[in-house]
Amino acid sequence: MFDKVFLKHPREVGESYGEHFATATGFGARMVVGGLACIVHGVIPALFVRTASDTVKSLYGRMKARQPAFAEKPPAFTEPAWQMEYEI
């Protein structure tokens, strides 16, 4: 049971428990900060105009870059010029 709950998934993605903890916690913290910025932006539109969109793009690029199929050549969405059609 311990192996299934704590070790199976990290092993499936090629990480130790510690590596997976650090990566997942880092992603989660950035999502929380981006989400809070988005809430503040909703109340005061002049603040954090691009923070949520930039956070989403950054995390998406990092997540895709971790996948083996994208490891050889970075995908276009990691380029600075890449823009979503709509920003929050």
C-alpha positions as CSV (number, residue, x, y, z in Angstrom):
1,M,0.0,0.0,0.0
2,F,2.8,2.5,0.9
3,D,4.5,1.8,-2.5
4,K,1.2,2.4,-4.4
5,V,0.4,5.6,-2.6
6,F,3.8,7.3,-2.4
7,L,6.2,5.7,-4.9
8,K,4.4,4.3,-7.9
9,H,3.5,7.5,-9.7
10,P,6.9,9.2,-9.1
11,R,8.6,6.1,-10.4
12,E,6.3,6.1,-13.5
13,V,7.5,9.6,-14.4
14,G,11.1,8.8,-13.7
15,E,11.5,10.7,-10.4
16,S,12.3,9.9,-6.8
17,Y,9.7,10.8,-4.2
18,G,11.7,13.8,-3.3
19,E,12.1,15.0,-6.9
20,H,8.4,14.6,-7.5
21,F,7.5,16.4,-4.3
22,A,9.7,19.4,-5.2
23,T,8.4,19.5,-8.7
24,A,4.7,19.1,-7.8
25,T,5.0,21.5,-4.9
26,G,6.7,24.1,-7.1
27,F,4.0,23.8,-9.7
28,G,1.3,24.1,-7.1
29,A,2.8,27.1,-5.4
30,R,3.0,28.9,-8.8
31,M,-0.6,28.0,-9.6
32,V,-1.8,29.4,-6.2
33,V,0.2,32.7,-6.7
34,G,-1.1,33.0,-10.3
35,G,-4.7,32.3,-9.1
36,L,-4.5,34.9,-6.4
37,A,-3.1,37.4,-8.9
38,C,-6.1,36.6,-11.1
39,I,-8.6,37.2,-8.3
40,V,-7.0,40.5,-7.5
41,H,-7.0,41.4,-11.2
42,G,-10.7,40.6,-11.3
43,V,-11.3,43.2,-8.5
44,I,-8.8,45.8,-9.7
45,P,-8.3,45.3,-13.4
46,A,-5.2,47.6,-13.6
47,L,-3.2,45.2,-11.3
48,F,-1.6,42.0,-12.4
49,V,-2.7,42.4,-16.0
50,R,-0.6,39.6,-17.4
51,T,0.4,37.6,-14.3
52,A,-2.1,34.8,-14.6
53,S,-1.7,34.4,-18.3
54,D,2.1,34.4,-18.0
55,T,1.9,31.9,-15.2
56,V,-0.3,29.5,-17.2
57,K,2.0,29.8,-20.3
58,S,5.1,29.2,-18.2
59,L,3.7,26.2,-16.4
60,Y,2.3,24.7,-19.6
61,G,5.7,25.1,-21.3
62,R,7.5,23.5,-18.4
63,M,5.0,20.6,-18.2
64,K,5.2,19.9,-21.9
65,A,9.0,20.1,-21.8
66,R,9.1,17.4,-19.2
67,Q,7.5,14.9,-21.7
68,P,10.0,12.8,-23.6
69,A,8.4,13.6,-27.0
70,F,9.2,17.2,-26.5
71,A,12.7,16.8,-25.0
72,E,14.6,16.9,-28.3
73,K,13.2,20.2,-29.6
74,P,11.4,22.8,-27.5
75,P,7.9,23.3,-28.8
76,A,6.8,26.7,-30.2
77,F,4.8,27.6,-27.2
78,T,7.9,28.0,-25.1
79,E,9.1,30.8,-27.4
80,P,8.6,34.3,-26.0
81,A,6.7,35.4,-29.1
82,W,4.1,32.7,-28.6
83,Q,0.8,34.2,-27.4
84,M,-2.5,32.8,-26.5
85,E,-5.5,34.2,-28.4
86,Y,-7.0,35.5,-25.2
87,E,-5.4,36.6,-22.0
88,I,-7.0,36.9,-18.6
